[in-house]
Amino acid sequence: MQIYMVGGAVRDALLGLAVHDHDWVVVDATPEQMMAEGYLPVGKDFPVFLHPQTKEEYALARTERKTARGYHGFAFHTEPGVTLEDDLARRDLTINAIAQAADGSLIDPFHGQQDVRQRVLRHVTDSFREDPVRILRLARFAARFADFSVAPETMDLMRGMVAEGEADALVAERVWQELARGLMEARPSRMFEVLRDCGALAVLLPEVDRLWGVPQRADYHPEVDTGVHLLMVLDMSARLEAPLAARFACLTHDLGKGTTPADVLPRHIGHEGRSARLLKDVCERLRVPTDCRELADVVAREHGNIHRSGDLGATATMRLLERCDAMRKPQRFEQVLLACECDARGRGGLQEQAYPQRQRLLQALAAAQSVATNSIAAQAQAAGLSGPKVGEMIHAARVAAVAQALGLPA
């Protein structure tokens, strides 16, 4: 048997990036030979084995044949006669179709090294069209490698796949998995630019796709176009190193602007409520995890109020904290404020502006949390009060604490 390092490890080494994981392909071997050497079989769809010491994955060289629409519609062939070039030919992009032999030499039948040098994302063969997940993967790589362009012929191929309905066959779990990974890349905006350019965004996230071409008030949004604003917000979320839940909230915070009636544009009165309703549909369709779903809902509903919170009195500020469930979930509230800062700074020419609302509301929250609720409850009980009356006393004490902390009238 011959063993070659393949895929991302080879690519990243050529790019001068740190290599954290290795993938290996084994040529001229059978499952029985692998197990005889101590490798542990783990693959369900095709033979993949774990190395007995390193636990890294070793896959038998394979080819694949399309048998049905969608991600799972493949039959795999892994006989010893499958060559290394056969295996590389089934891979998605040329930069991922380079193998390295044990002596360090590179096997590059599809000119991946050239595409690395020229910073191009290019499909290996026309078999790319057989797997719609590759559209999402390429878009994610565009977000990771921001200085790479998509080869024109590859973009044309993806547009054809979308037109043929391949994107409609993508399963929710895989769509979310790739979107989540793309959101966490260095330039998440590029993922959505690529998906929009090939038409896949309109299929997978029509609520997001319709934001382009929707105008906003230039005095608030110098970039005007809502879709352009969204891309700026996403890149700000990466710049501020926001966690996934906050980045997803950035993606979905303005969905309602895509349904603003034309006769009231560029004003978007009430878009927060529409955003929350559309968000619910997106989350159900893509089976978004609960933490991402709940944080995005708060941001969609309250980001306008948070932006305007500097004008709120103590009572209104406390009500805002309560609507955000900040007292029970302070860590989530911090992420809500981070997403709102990304929104505020994701605007043309305003990327460096301060966002004092974040610190002010955290100060208000700390003041409200400092109220000794047990002591107030004991006083209420001593006075013969119970139930809602106790809650009213606690609320009043928190409002007073917020007023004092922010220097507001009592």
SVG drawing of the C-alpha trace seen along z (x, -y; Angstrom):
<svg xmlns="http://www.w3.org/2000/svg" viewBox="-50 -64 62 73">
<polyline fill="none" stroke="black" stroke-width="0.4" points="0.0,0.0 1.0,-3.6 0.0,-6.4 -0.3,-10.1 -1.2,-13.2 -4.0,-15.1 -6.4,-18.0 -6.3,-20.9 -3.0,-20.0 -1.1,-20.1 -3.0,-23.3 -2.3,-25.1 1.3,-24.2 1.7,-25.7 -0.1,-28.9 2.3,-29.1 -0.5,-28.5 -0.4,-26.4 -1.5,-22.8 -3.6,-21.3 -5.2,-18.3 -4.0,-15.8 -5.9,-13.7 -4.5,-10.6 -5.4,-8.5 -4.3,-4.9 -3.8,-3.4 -3.7,0.3 -5.1,1.6 -8.1,3.5 -10.1,3.0 -8.8,6.4 -5.2,5.2 -5.9,2.0 -7.3,3.9 -4.5,6.3 -2.1,3.4 -4.1,2.3 -6.2,-0.5 -9.7,-0.9 -12.6,-1.1 -15.0,-4.0 -16.5,-4.9 -20.1,-4.3 -20.5,-5.2 -17.0,-4.2 -13.9,-2.7 -12.2,-5.2 -9.8,-4.0 -8.2,-5.6 -4.4,-5.2 -3.6,-2.9 -1.4,-5.6 -2.2,-9.1 -5.9,-8.4 -5.8,-10.4 -8.1,-9.4 -6.9,-7.2 -9.3,-6.7 -9.0,-4.2 -8.6,-5.8 -12.1,-5.9 -14.2,-7.1 -17.9,-7.9 -20.9,-7.8 -24.0,-10.0 -27.1,-7.9 -29.7,-10.4 -30.1,-14.1 -28.6,-15.7 -25.8,-15.2 -26.4,-11.5 -27.0,-10.4 -23.6,-8.6 -22.2,-5.2 -18.5,-4.7 -15.9,-2.4 -12.8,-1.6 -11.2,1.4 -7.3,1.6 -7.3,0.6 -8.4,-2.9 -5.4,-5.2 -4.3,-8.3 -5.3,-10.5 -8.7,-8.8 -9.2,-9.8 -7.9,-13.4 -10.2,-13.8 -13.3,-13.4 -12.3,-16.3 -14.0,-19.7 -11.3,-22.3 -7.9,-22.1 -6.3,-23.6 -7.6,-20.6 -6.6,-18.0 -2.9,-18.0 -1.2,-15.0 2.2,-14.7 4.2,-11.5 6.2,-10.2 9.4,-11.7 7.8,-15.1 7.2,-15.2 3.8,-16.7 1.4,-14.9 -0.6,-17.7 -2.4,-16.4 -5.0,-19.3 -2.6,-22.2 -3.6,-23.1 -0.3,-24.7 -0.8,-27.1 -4.2,-28.1 -2.7,-28.5 -0.1,-30.9 -2.7,-32.8 -5.3,-32.7 -8.1,-31.1 -10.9,-28.8 -11.5,-26.4 -13.4,-23.1 -11.4,-20.0 -13.7,-18.3 -17.3,-18.6 -18.2,-16.0 -18.3,-19.1 -21.9,-19.6 -22.9,-16.2 -22.7,-17.4 -24.6,-20.6 -22.7,-20.9 -19.7,-21.9 -21.4,-25.2 -21.5,-25.9 -18.0,-24.7 -16.6,-26.9 -18.4,-29.9 -17.0,-29.0 -13.5,-28.8 -14.0,-32.3 -14.8,-33.6 -11.6,-31.9 -9.3,-32.9 -10.4,-36.4 -7.8,-37.1 -8.9,-34.2 -11.3,-34.8 -13.7,-32.3 -12.8,-31.0 -15.4,-32.3 -16.1,-28.8 -16.6,-27.5 -19.1,-30.3 -20.9,-29.4 -21.0,-25.7 -22.6,-26.6 -25.2,-28.8 -26.1,-25.9 -26.4,-23.6 -28.8,-26.1 -30.8,-26.4 -31.0,-22.6 -32.5,-22.4 -29.5,-20.8 -29.5,-23.5 -33.1,-22.6 -32.0,-19.1 -29.6,-20.3 -30.6,-19.0 -31.1,-21.5 -28.4,-20.1 -25.7,-20.4 -26.7,-23.9 -26.6,-25.1 -23.2,-23.3 -21.6,-25.1 -23.3,-28.4 -22.1,-28.3 -18.5,-27.5 -18.6,-30.3 -19.9,-32.8 -16.8,-32.1 -14.3,-32.7 -12.2,-35.8 -14.4,-37.5 -17.9,-36.0 -19.3,-38.5 -17.6,-36.7 -19.6,-33.6 -22.8,-35.4 -21.5,-37.3 -20.6,-34.0 -23.9,-32.4 -25.8,-35.4 -23.7,-35.6 -24.5,-32.0 -28.2,-32.2 -28.0,-29.8 -28.7,-32.4 -32.2,-33.0 -32.9,-29.3 -31.4,-28.7 -32.0,-32.1 -34.5,-34.1 -35.1,-36.3 -31.5,-37.4 -31.3,-37.6 -34.1,-40.1 -32.2,-42.7 -30.1,-43.7 -31.5,-46.7 -33.6,-47.8 -32.7,-51.4 -32.2,-52.9 -32.1,-56.4 -28.7,-57.9 -28.5,-59.9 -28.3,-56.7 -26.8,-54.4 -24.3,-56.1 -24.0,-52.8 -27.8,-53.1 -28.3,-49.5 -29.5,-47.1 -27.6,-44.1 -24.4,-46.1 -24.9,-47.0 -25.5,-43.4 -22.1,-42.4 -20.4,-45.2 -22.0,-44.1 -20.9,-40.5 -17.3,-41.6 -17.4,-43.8 -18.6,-40.7 -15.4,-38.9 -13.3,-41.9 -14.7,-42.1 -14.3,-38.3 -17.9,-37.7 -19.0,-34.1 -21.3,-32.2 -24.6,-33.1 -23.8,-36.8 -22.7,-36.4 -25.9,-34.6 -27.8,-37.5 -25.9,-39.9 -26.9,-37.9 -30.6,-38.0 -31.1,-41.3 -32.6,-43.2 -34.6,-40.6 -37.8,-42.7 -36.4,-45.4 -36.8,-43.1 -40.6,-43.2 -41.0,-47.0 -43.8,-48.3 -42.3,-50.2 -44.5,-53.3 -42.8,-54.0 -39.1,-53.4 -36.5,-54.3 -38.0,-54.3 -38.4,-50.9 -40.8,-51.5 -41.7,-48.2 -39.0,-46.2 -37.8,-44.7 -41.1,-42.8 -41.1,-41.6 -37.4,-40.5 -38.3,-38.4 -41.2,-36.7 -39.0,-35.9 -36.2,-34.7 -38.5,-32.1 -39.2,-30.7 -35.4,-30.6 -34.6,-28.9 -37.3,-26.2 -36.3,-25.6 -32.5,-25.2 -32.9,-23.7 -30.8,-26.4 -29.5,-25.6 -31.4,-27.1 -28.7,-29.4 -28.3,-31.0 -32.0,-31.2 -32.8,-32.9 -30.0,-35.4 -30.9,-36.3 -34.5,-36.8 -33.5,-39.4 -31.3,-41.3 -33.9,-41.3 -36.6,-42.7 -34.5,-45.1 -31.5,-46.3 -33.3,-49.6 -34.1,-50.2 -30.6,-49.3 -29.2,-51.8 -31.5,-54.5 -30.9,-53.5 -28.8,-56.6 -32.0,-58.6 -34.0,-56.3 -34.8,-57.1 -34.2,-54.7 -37.6,-53.0 -37.4,-52.5 -33.9,-51.2 -34.9,-48.7 -37.8,-47.5 -35.4,-47.1 -33.2,-44.9 -36.2,-42.9 -37.3,-42.4 -33.8,-41.1 -34.0,-38.8 -30.7,-40.3 -31.1,-39.7 -31.3,-35.9 -29.0,-35.6 -26.3,-38.4 -23.7,-36.5 -26.2,-36.3 -27.0,-40.0 -23.3,-40.8 -23.4,-39.0 -26.6,-40.9 -24.8,-44.1 -21.8,-42.9 -24.1,-42.1 -25.7,-45.6 -22.3,-47.2 -21.5,-45.3 -24.7,-46.6 -23.9,-50.2 -20.4,-50.1 -21.1,-48.1 -22.0,-51.3 -20.2,-53.3 -17.4,-55.4 -18.5,-54.7 -16.5,-51.5 -14.3,-53.3 -17.0,-55.1 -17.5,-54.4 -20.6,-52.5 -21.2,-53.9 -24.6,-52.1 -22.9,-48.9 -21.0,-50.0 -23.9,-52.1 -26.3,-49.2 -23.8,-46.9 -23.4,-49.5 -27.2,-49.6 -27.3,-45.8 -24.7,-45.7 -26.6,-48.2 -29.8,-46.3 -28.0,-43.1 -26.6,-44.7 -30.1,-45.1 -30.5,-42.8 -33.7,-41.1 -33.7,-38.8 -33.7,-41.8 -36.5,-43.5 -38.6,-40.3 -38.0,-40.0 -39.1,-43.6 -42.2,-43.0 -43.0,-39.9 -42.6,-41.8 -45.1,-44.3 -47.6,-41.6 -47.0,-41.9 -46.6,-39.1 -46.9,-38.1 -47.0,-40.9 -46.4,-43.5 -42.9,-42.0 -42.1,-42.1 -43.1,-45.7 -40.8,-46.6 -37.9,-44.8 -38.6,-46.4 -38.7,-49.9 -35.5,-49.3 -33.8,-48.2 -35.0,-51.3 -33.6,-53.4 -30.3,-51.6 -30.1,-52.1 -31.0,-55.8 -28.2,-56.3 -25.6,-54.4 -26.4,-56.4 -26.9,-59.7 -30.6,-59.9 -33.5,-61.5 -35.0,-59.1"/>
</svg>
